[in-house]
């Protein structure tokens, strides 16, 4: 269960990739809710030589988010700038999304799990380079104790576990998807 007071929202940003309008809108909504709940938000910039910028002008994230390079190949990831920043928050639950599922997102989740974080990946906000392989990629994450979830589930858990003072503001901000009748 994702508890707002113990969560960190991490967006894996691969250079060259652009959020689709749908993914960008939901990611911004999640970031707005995280900000309201004082959940730290970090954009982990994945190396340009590894992939194809998730953040384009049409679907841009706010400029005030902390941006830290994600160095997946460092010999001691535990001492990397990103890992150090995550540890310094004093929180243990990572909510990870971004591009691409088989690159930045998975590597970040696996590294974080190895050093004791509870890694959660929002699969609806983490597209794969090869969409037909998404189920296999998700199963691999689960085998490594990474929680695979959706943005709607995160919003519902954060709303249910938010302080009473934040619940009213959350209701208008979240606009949780209700089934059409």
Buried (B, 14 or more C-beta within 10 A) or exposed (E): EBBBEBBBBBBBBBBEBBBEEEBBEBBBBBBBBBBBBEBBBBBBBBBEEBBBBBBEEEBEBEEEBEBBEBBBEBEEBEEBEBBEBBBEBEBBBBBBBBBBBBBBBBBBBBBBBEEEBBBBBBBBBBBBBEEEEBEEBBEBBEEEEBBBBBBBBBBBBBBEBBEEEBEEEBEEBBEEEEEEE
